[in-house]
Amino acid sequence: MDRWDRVGRCAGYGAALAMSPYLLIKVSWVVGSLLGLAPVGEGFNLAGWVLLNTVTIGMAGIGIALALALVRPWGMRIPGWLVAFCTWTGAGFLVSILPYAVLSTVLDAQGSGATKRGDDSAMPGWEGTLIQFSFVGMGLGLALALPAYLRRRWPEAFTARVGDGSRAAVPWAAVVAAVVGLAWAYWAVGGTLGVAHPAQRDTNGYLLTGVGALWALAGSTAVWMLVRQRPTRGPHRLLLTLGWLGSGSLFAWSGWKLPLTLFVALAHPSDVTLPENLAVAAVLHLAAVVAGVGMLRSLVGSRPRTLKAVP
């Protein structure tokens, strides 16, 4: 076992351990509300509150199982596409949001000792800290454990040199991702073209848009370098990692923002107003989803006959 593999295995166990506080907190909310020992979230009845938190408990359990699948022998027996897709999507959600978590924490450092649940009911500051720790820890763990797992299962993908011609180039995906990233970067720095309600934008919105732009541009650059036909001195593992995380971020975040945007555009809910022009936002999210899938295809789908699981 080399150093890269040891780091990946430690990261996988660490990710599972980091998600445990979130799981326990959610279980305590469900049990406490059922026994009348904890308040039901504002805006929810008991059944809705229990259902919501039961779903998140299940999601946390899946996340822990996924982290363990990256390091335990039985994870090598699960269909590779399933593990890779779930981890790619999960990393796209969690890892890509880490810069936002750091920046928002710095900006909100002057906040009080209590925070808010998603339902607007106050909870102790230590619970909020543990929840944030769980997501940050899971994100960092997946970022390190996923490449190590892929390297063990598909070593051929990590032995090719950058630009050696062994990959099928899909330049359109990188180009589309770069266009989307530039559009989001324009909005993040205050651009108003394509923004229907500028007054609705706030610091969090600027940060989230900027982080999305960062990952779109980083991922597109990495994929473009990986599919070039002439060699480059770029570090191969770093480019693979950036390509995976960038494409996952595009697919995961725009994958849930697109239905939300379409819902707002069609249903016109009175209590929801998005800053962006809905048609422009929908087109960008659709392009991001397509680009994310195309970038993934360029990373792992060009050599289907050689990417066989290692027993």
C-alpha positions, 0 to 999 in steps of 0.5 A: 500500500503506497502513500496515496492509497493510505491517505485515501483510506484514512480519508474515507474512514474520516469522511464516514466518521465526520458524517456521524454527528449529523446523523446522530443530531438528526436522529435526536430531532426525530426521537425528541419530537416524537416523545415531545422532548424537542420542538417541531420545526416552525412551519411543520406539523409533526408528521412533516417534520419527522418525514423531512428528518427521516429522509435526511437520516437516510441520506446521511446513512447513504453518505457514510456507506458510500465513504466506507465503500471507497475503502472497504474490500466489499466496495470493489464488488459493487458495480463500479459505475454506481460507486463512481456516479454516486461519489462523483455527484456527492463530491460535486455537492460537498467538495465544491461548496467548501470554499463557500463554507470557509468564506461565509464562516469568515464573513459571519464570524461576528454572528451570535452563539445561536444559529438557525435551522432550515425551518427558522427555529433556533438551535444551539451553536454547537449543533450548527458547528457539528453539522457544518463539521459533518459536511466539511469533513465529508467533502474533504474525505470524499475529495481524497478517498475518491481518486485513491479508489479510482486508482485502485479500481481503474489503474489504467486511467492513472498510468496514461500521460497527459496528452498521450492520445489515449483519451477521446477528446470531447472539447465541446464539454470543456468549452460549454463549461467555460462559457457557463463559468464565465457567465457566472463569474460575470454575475459574481462580480456584480454584472447585471446583464441577464439579472431580472431582480438585482435587489434580490442578490446578497452576499451569499448569492454572490459567493455561491455564484462565484464558487460555481464559476470557479469550479466550472472554469477549473474543471473545464481547464483541467479536462481540456488539458487532459484531452489535448493531443500534445503532451503537457507538464501539468500534474496528471493526478491534479488535473484528474481531480479538478476535472472530476470535481469541476464536472461533478459540481456542474452536474450536481448543483445545476441538476437540482437548480434547474428543476427549481428554476423551471418550477418558479418559472411555471408556477410563479410562487408568491414567496419565491423570487430568483434574482436571475432572468429565469430563461437565462438561468434555465439555459445556463443550468441545462448547459452546465448539466450537459457539460458536466456529463460530457466532461465525465465522459471524457474522463472515464468513458473513452476506454471502456474495454480497458477500465476493468475492475481490479479483483 
